[in-house]
């Protein structure tokens, strides 16, 4: 394997890892929104404005998870396959 082939191979591997890190960031953000909304609903159920904010956070968490998964799959399909 020449230096150029090795460099290209490593660049593709870094791109795969970067794509996975981005997906994990989306998941972390989605879980934070979902948990935050759930906590507000559980411990502050008597305040209408906070109930609205909590449901908005839960919806945003679900949407974030869907968008993150979609972007991960889209980018994964665009990354070239590497021959070992």
Buried (B, 14 or more C-beta within 10 A) or exposed (E): EEEEEEEBBEEBEEBEEEBEEBBEEBBEBBEEBBEBBBEBBEEEEEEEEBBEBBEEBBEBBBEBBEEBBEBBEEBEEEEEEBEE
